[in-house]
């Protein structure tokens, strides 16, 4: 069964396995996510569920969002984030139900997506891992970009050339991460290893596509 949930990144820590092995983990506050709307093939051309996550003050929402929640889940406060998940078994989810952290269990493999940390404008060495020039023997070219390509042919810089520029602040997905521990009563998931994004970032957790 395909599963998915929204979470926020709280930070990293470490836990110990039963055999005493130290495991670095990222702590995520996963859910509860409210099923706000169901998309159907008859109405929308595809099947999906729309979930809401995170609290927000009513004065910070516009009329469109308030009307959307009033029409679909009357009596429920609007959520900060809305996200669609195309699941294979959308029929089992009913509007108004909650998806909690216990949807995942220890040992599950997941794909985690989030917006990576922004690094600003960076050079080719930091951004792409290129090598520097020599620091001695009269060299005056240390951290520059280097060759821009052939001369006469093609006589231009090819598209896709790795150059200095804005680094980070893009959507990143890390695949095949293991769920080390789930704490449903506190809405926590402990994922082995690092997860993209800053503290407080919105994170999407799904079943891995590579097993």
N, C-alpha and C positions, 0 to 999 in steps of 0.2 A: 504494500500500500504506500502510495506517495504521500509524504507529509511535509508541512512547511509551517514556519512561524516567524514572527518579527520579534526583534530583541534590541536592547541597547547595550553597548559595551561598557562594563564597569571598570575593567582593568585586568592586570595579570597577577597571578600568585602561583603557589606550588602546593601540590598534595602528594601524599605517599601511598603507593599501592600496598597490597597485603604482603607482598614479599619485601617491602622496604624500599622499592625503587622510587626515586623522586621524579615526579612528572610535572613539568611546567604547564599551566593551564590559563586560559582566558575565561574570566567570569562574565557571563552574559545574563542580563535580566530579560528572560524570554516570556512574553505575554503578561497577563492574559490578553488574547486577541479576540475581538468581537466580530462575528460574522455579520456584516452589514447588508450584503446583497449577494444574490446568486444570479450568475449569467447563464442563459440557456441557449441551445442551438436554435430553437424556434424564434426567440426574441432577438438574440444578439449575434447568432451565427457561430458561437463557440460556447464551451462550458468552462466556467471559472467561478471562484468565490472571491468576494471583496471583503477584506478584513480591516478593522480599525485597531490602532494601537497607540497608547500613550495618552495621558490626560492633558487637557488644554482648557484655559479659562473661556467661558462662553463669550466674553467681550472680544476675544481674539479670533473668533470665527465669523465668517461672512454669512449672508442670508442663504447663499447657494448650499453651503455645507450644512447649515441648520435645517434647511428644507429637505436635503437628502436624507439626513438621519431621521427626521420627523416622518418622512414617507415610508422608510424601510424598517426602522427599529424605533418605534414611538416610545418615548419615555427614557431613552438612553441618551446620555450626554455625548456630544460630538467628540471624536478622537483626533489626536494631533496628526497621525499618519494614516493614510489609506493606501492599500496595496492589493493588487489582484494576484491570485495564484491559480494557475491552470492545473488542476489535479485530475487524476483519472477517475476518482470516486467522489465527485462533487455532490452527488445525490445524497450522500450520508450526512452532509452538513446542512443544518437548518439555520435560517436567519435568526439572529438573537443568541445563538449558542456561543460558548467561549472555547478557544483553543488555548490550552495551558502547556506548561513546560513538560508535563508528563507524557506528551505526545512522542517525545524521544526518550530512549532508555540508554543506560551505559552500554558501550560497545557499538552503538550505531555509528555509521559513517555518514558524514554530512558535507555539503558544500556551503561555504559561508561567503556572502557577498556584502560589501560595504564600500563607501567612498574612502579612498586612501588619504593619508595625511598629505597636506599641501606643503611643498618644499620651496615654493617660489621659483624665481629664475635661477637656473643652475647651468654650469658648464658641461661639456661633453664627458669629462672624466667622472663626475659624480652622477650625471644623468644616465649615461650609457656604459660606464665602466671602461672607457677608453684609456690607453696608456699615455703617460706624459713623455715629454722630450727629455734629452739628457740635461743634467743640472750643471755640468762642468764643460771644460774644453772650449770655452768661448760660445757655447750655445746660448742664444737669447730667445729660445722658443721652448717654454716649459709645459704650460697647460693649455696651449692653443688647440684648435680643431684639427690641424694637419691637412692632409690632402683632401681636396674637394672633388677629385675624380680625374678622368682623362682630359687631355688638352684639346686637340683638334676634334676628336670624335668622343663623345657627342657634342663637345663644345658648350656644355651647360652643366649645371648641377642636377643630378638625377633626383626624381621625386623619392621621398622616403629617406633621404640622407639624414643620418643621425647627427644632429647639431645641438648647440645650446638652446635652451628654451624653458618653458614652464614645466615644472616637474611635480607629479603627484596630483591630488584632488581629482582622481578619476575612479570610476567603478572598477573594483578588483574582486575577483572570485578565487578563493583558495579551496581546492578540492581535496576530498578524502581525509577530512579531519575527524578524529574520533571523539565521541562523547564520553568523557571520563566519569562524570557524575551528574545526576539530575536531582534537584531539590525542589519538588513541586510546591511544597508549603511556602517557600520563599520565592517562587518563580525564577529559579536560577538554573542555568546550564553551565557546566564546566567543560570547555572544549580544549583538547590537547593541542599545545602549540600556540602560535600567534595568529591573531585575527586582524584583518585590515581595519583602519579607521582610528580616529581619536577617541578618547574617553567620552562617553555619551553619544557616540555615533549610532545611527540606525543600522541594524544588521539584519540581513535575511538569511535564514537557515532552512536548507532543503535537504531531502535525501540526495546522496551522491549519485551522479550519473555514470560513474566509473566504478564498477565493483568486480 
